[in-house]
Amino acid sequence: MSQPAGFKRLTRLDAAHDRLLERVALVERTTTTRLDAADGRVLADPIDAARDVPHYTRAAMDGFAVRATETFGASERSPAPLRIADEPSPDAAVRVHTGSPLPDGADAVVMVEHTEQVGDEIEVTAAVAEGENVAPAGEDVAAGQHLYDAGHRLRPADLGLLKSVGLREVTVYERPTVGVIPTGEELVQADPGPGEVVETNGLTVSRYVERWGGRATYRDVVTDDHAALRAAIERDTTADLVVTAGGSSVGERDLLPAVVEDAGELLVHGVGLKPGHPVGFGVVNDTPVLLLPGYPVSCIVGAVQLLRPALKRAGRLPPDPLPTTTARLDRKVRSDVGTRTFVRVRLDETEGERTAVPTRASGAGALSSVAFADGWVVVPEEREGIPADESVAVEHWGRLP
């Protein structure tokens, strides 16, 4: 396998992924939050229903509440006459609407379309059985019924169910915290002069942290100075994870691998993915520190492949594959054996056929090539590329958390 200049050894992506996750601790901190703010959060305690849903026996249809025995034998040819009354009794019916409490003494509801009103009476044209068109208390959820285990990720429908059983707040695990540190003496936040570059990696990564279930602290740019970089990393080791952007390769100003090794333990430096070889990570003060490259595309690839699963693990969220679309590859793409390559593509559709068109085969600094892409095609380590017209899976890394 060819090696990028300066890297003595590249760790395979799967091995790097596993080694990083081994060092990621599950968040144990919990908090109580309102239901309307709990979408996507992970329950810290199991939940049982405190009451029935519905909590009363109700009519399931518009019509008339009756004693079922009063309708036996009723048909269109031989309707059963019943008085319209305020409470059920022999030969009487009570008008009800869907959701109305079933009056005491009634045990069924005749649908309004199976009745014909004649003065103060109705004629029932279809018999009903006991319990017909009636929703008993607890039909949906019974009091004491187990609803969710600890570790369940709440969805909007879950929140509605929890509200229906009387809850207004839940205990959930806190979201993992992440210090995001952009680095590089050439970086500015706006209005770059000659030799200066607008900082984008820290902004991009911090927003992905929020999308992937974490809480990001987006720090000011730290210059390429060993002491300053170490101080910035050590400051943020109170978080669950530290992420740096830039300064992770093997050049004179790429100081972060040495900084992490000096402050703690450098576990991986150089990963077999393209773009993104200069990814690395280690541990400082028991906190994982992920080193992402400074080139924007490399930074995003490294974040999706390593930061995303690390956040999912820390936040007790299940690992989930990215959504994909199958398409025909527009033209051949190349890759190095031993390196997992991520080819940015846009999707075109003509006469019902989807085509994946590479937006750029190379250029890890071309941020527009991911911003304008619909996804990427992954070339596995054992292949030298993918020929044109092959059916490929386009991973939509930007669509879902």
GIGIMO-V330670 format. One record per pair of residues at least 6 apart in sequence whose C-alpha atoms are under 8 Angstrom apart, sorted by the first residue. I is the first residue (numbers start at 1). J is the second residue. Records with the same first field share a line. If there is no record, write none. Layout:
# GIGIMO-V330670
I=J ; J
This chain:
# GIGIMO-V330670
1=336 ; 337 ; 338
2=336 ; 337
3=9 ; 10
4=277
6=250
7=250 ; 270
9=270
10=269 ; 270 ; 271 ; 272 ; 277
11=268 ; 269 ; 270 ; 271 ; 272
12=271 ; 272 ; 273 ; 338 ; 339
13=271 ; 272 ; 273 ; 340
16=268 ; 271
17=305 ; 306
20=281 ; 288 ; 306 ; 310
21=309 ; 310 ; 313
23=283 ; 288
24=241 ; 287 ; 288 ; 310 ; 313 ; 314
25=240 ; 313 ; 314
26=313 ; 314 ; 315 ; 316
27=173 ; 174 ; 175 ; 176 ; 240 ; 314 ; 315 ; 316
28=173 ; 174
29=173 ; 174
30=44 ; 171 ; 172 ; 173 ; 174
31=171 ; 172 ; 173 ; 174
32=169 ; 170 ; 171 ; 172
33=169 ; 170 ; 171 ; 172
34=168 ; 169 ; 170
35=159 ; 163 ; 167 ; 168 ; 169 ; 170
36=159
38=154 ; 159 ; 170
39=154 ; 155 ; 156 ; 159
40=153 ; 154 ; 155 ; 213
41=153 ; 154 ; 172 ; 173 ; 175
42=150 ; 151 ; 152 ; 153 ; 154 ; 172 ; 173 ; 315 ; 316 ; 317
43=149 ; 150 ; 151 ; 152 ; 153 ; 154 ; 170 ; 171 ; 172 ; 173
44=150 ; 151 ; 171 ; 172 ; 173
45=149 ; 150 ; 151 ; 171 ; 172
46=147 ; 148 ; 149 ; 150
47=146 ; 147 ; 148 ; 149 ; 150
48=143 ; 144 ; 145 ; 146 ; 147 ; 148
49=141 ; 142 ; 143 ; 144 ; 145 ; 146 ; 147 ; 162 ; 165
50=143 ; 144 ; 165 ; 166
51=141 ; 142 ; 143 ; 144 ; 165 ; 166
52=137 ; 138 ; 139 ; 140 ; 141 ; 142 ; 143 ; 165
53=137 ; 138 ; 139 ; 140 ; 141 ; 142 ; 143 ; 164 ; 165
54=135 ; 136 ; 137 ; 138 ; 139 ; 140 ; 141
55=137 ; 138
56=101 ; 136 ; 137 ; 138
57=101 ; 102 ; 134 ; 135 ; 136 ; 137
58=98 ; 99 ; 100 ; 101 ; 102 ; 134 ; 135 ; 136 ; 137
59=65 ; 96 ; 97 ; 98 ; 99 ; 100 ; 101 ; 102 ; 109 ; 133 ; 134 ; 135
60=97 ; 98 ; 99 ; 109 ; 133 ; 134 ; 135
61=96 ; 97 ; 98 ; 99 ; 109 ; 111 ; 133 ; 134
62=96 ; 97 ; 98 ; 111 ; 112
63=95 ; 96 ; 97 ; 109 ; 110 ; 111 ; 112 ; 113
64=93 ; 94 ; 95 ; 96 ; 109 ; 110 ; 111 ; 112
65=88 ; 93 ; 94 ; 95 ; 96 ; 102 ; 103 ; 106 ; 107 ; 108 ; 109 ; 110
66=88 ; 89 ; 92 ; 93 ; 94 ; 106 ; 107 ; 108 ; 109 ; 110
67=88 ; 89 ; 90 ; 93 ; 105 ; 106 ; 107 ; 108 ; 130
68=106 ; 107 ; 108 ; 127 ; 128 ; 129 ; 130
69=129 ; 130
70=80 ; 90 ; 91
71=80 ; 124 ; 126 ; 127 ; 128
72=127 ; 128
73=80 ; 126 ; 127
74=80 ; 124 ; 125 ; 126 ; 127
75=124 ; 125 ; 126 ; 127
76=124 ; 125 ; 126
77=125
78=125
79=123 ; 124 ; 125 ; 126
80=123 ; 124 ; 125
81=91 ; 121 ; 122 ; 123 ; 124
82=91 ; 92 ; 93 ; 121 ; 122 ; 123 ; 124
83=91 ; 92 ; 93 ; 120 ; 121 ; 122
84=92 ; 93 ; 94 ; 95 ; 120 ; 121 ; 122
85=92 ; 93 ; 94 ; 95
86=93 ; 94 ; 95
87=93 ; 94 ; 103 ; 104 ; 105
88=94 ; 103 ; 104 ; 105 ; 106
89=105
94=103
96=102
102=134
107=130 ; 131 ; 132 ; 134
108=128 ; 129 ; 130 ; 131 ; 132 ; 133 ; 134
109=128 ; 131 ; 132 ; 133 ; 134
110=124 ; 126 ; 127 ; 128 ; 133
111=133
114=124 ; 125 ; 126
115=122 ; 123 ; 124 ; 125 ; 126
116=122 ; 123 ; 124 ; 125
117=123
151=316 ; 317
153=317
162=168
173=315
174=315
175=213 ; 214 ; 215 ; 315
176=213 ; 214 ; 215 ; 239 ; 240 ; 241 ; 311 ; 314 ; 315
177=214 ; 215 ; 216 ; 217 ; 239 ; 240 ; 241
178=209 ; 214 ; 215 ; 216 ; 217 ; 236 ; 239 ; 240 ; 241 ; 242 ; 243
179=216 ; 217 ; 218 ; 219 ; 236 ; 237 ; 239 ; 241 ; 242 ; 243
180=202 ; 205 ; 206 ; 216 ; 217 ; 218 ; 219 ; 242 ; 243 ; 244 ; 245
181=202 ; 218 ; 219 ; 220 ; 221 ; 222 ; 232 ; 233 ; 242 ; 243 ; 244 ; 245
182=199 ; 201 ; 202 ; 219 ; 220 ; 221 ; 222 ; 244 ; 245 ; 246
183=221 ; 222 ; 223 ; 224 ; 244 ; 245 ; 246 ; 247
184=221 ; 222 ; 223 ; 224 ; 246 ; 247
185=222 ; 223 ; 224
186=195 ; 196 ; 197
187=196 ; 197 ; 198 ; 199 ; 221
188=196 ; 197 ; 198 ; 199 ; 221
189=198 ; 199
190=198 ; 199
191=198
192=198
199=221
200=296
201=245 ; 294 ; 296 ; 299
202=218 ; 219 ; 244 ; 245
203=218
205=300 ; 303
206=216 ; 217 ; 218
207=216
209=215 ; 216 ; 308 ; 311
210=216
211=401
212=308 ; 311 ; 312 ; 401
213=311 ; 312 ; 315 ; 401
214=311 ; 315
222=228 ; 229 ; 232
223=229
224=247 ; 253 ; 254 ; 255
225=255
226=255 ; 256 ; 259
229=256 ; 259
230=259 ; 260 ; 263
233=242 ; 284 ; 289
234=284 ; 285
236=242
237=284 ; 285 ; 286 ; 287
238=287
239=287
240=287 ; 288 ; 314
241=287 ; 288 ; 289 ; 290
242=287 ; 288 ; 289 ; 290
243=289 ; 290 ; 291 ; 292
244=289 ; 290 ; 291 ; 292
245=291 ; 292 ; 293 ; 294 ; 299
246=254 ; 291 ; 292 ; 293 ; 294 ; 295
247=253 ; 254 ; 255 ; 256 ; 293 ; 294
248=254 ; 255 ; 256 ; 257 ; 278 ; 279 ; 280 ; 291 ; 292 ; 293 ; 294
249=257 ; 270 ; 278 ; 279 ; 293
250=278
256=291
257=266 ; 269 ; 280 ; 291
260=266 ; 282 ; 283 ; 284 ; 289
261=282
263=284
264=282 ; 283 ; 284 ; 285
265=282 ; 283 ; 284
266=280 ; 281 ; 282 ; 283
267=280 ; 281 ; 282 ; 283
268=280 ; 281 ; 282
269=278 ; 279 ; 280 ; 281
270=277 ; 278 ; 279 ; 280
271=277 ; 278 ; 279 ; 280
272=338 ; 339 ; 340
273=339 ; 340 ; 341 ; 342
274=298 ; 339 ; 340 ; 341 ; 342
275=297 ; 298 ; 301 ; 341 ; 342 ; 362 ; 364
276=292 ; 293 ; 297 ; 298 ; 299 ; 301 ; 302 ; 364
277=298
278=292 ; 293
279=290 ; 291 ; 292 ; 293 ; 302
280=290 ; 291 ; 292
281=288 ; 289 ; 290 ; 291
282=288 ; 289 ; 290
283=289
290=307
292=298 ; 299 ; 302 ; 303
293=299 ; 302
295=364 ; 365
296=364 ; 365 ; 366 ; 367
297=364 ; 365 ; 366 ; 367 ; 369 ; 370
298=364 ; 365
301=342
304=397
309=319
312=318 ; 319
313=319
322=395 ; 396 ; 397 ; 400
323=395 ; 396 ; 397 ; 399 ; 400
324=393 ; 394 ; 395 ; 396
325=393 ; 394 ; 395 ; 396
326=354 ; 391 ; 392 ; 393 ; 394
327=347 ; 353 ; 354 ; 355 ; 356 ; 391 ; 392 ; 393 ; 394
328=353 ; 354 ; 355 ; 356 ; 388 ; 389 ; 390 ; 391 ; 392
329=355 ; 356 ; 357 ; 387 ; 388 ; 389 ; 390 ; 391 ; 392
330=355 ; 356 ; 357 ; 358 ; 388 ; 389
331=357 ; 358 ; 387 ; 388 ; 389
332=385 ; 386 ; 387 ; 388 ; 389
333=343 ; 361 ; 385 ; 386 ; 387 ; 388
334=384 ; 385 ; 386
335=341 ; 379 ; 383 ; 384 ; 385
336=381 ; 383 ; 384 ; 385
337=381 ; 382 ; 383 ; 384
338=381 ; 382
339=380 ; 381 ; 382
340=378 ; 379 ; 380 ; 381
341=378 ; 379 ; 380 ; 381
342=376 ; 377 ; 378 ; 379
343=358 ; 360 ; 361 ; 376 ; 377 ; 378 ; 379
344=358 ; 359 ; 360 ; 361 ; 369 ; 370 ; 373 ; 374 ; 375 ; 376 ; 377
345=356 ; 357 ; 358 ; 359 ; 360 ; 373 ; 374 ; 375 ; 376 ; 377 ; 394
346=356 ; 357 ; 358 ; 359 ; 372 ; 373 ; 374 ; 375
347=354 ; 355 ; 356 ; 357 ; 374
348=354 ; 355 ; 356 ; 357
349=355
356=394
359=369 ; 373
360=369
374=396
375=394 ; 395 ; 396 ; 397 ; 398
376=394 ; 395 ; 396 ; 397
377=392 ; 393 ; 394 ; 395
378=393 ; 394 ; 395
379=385 ; 386
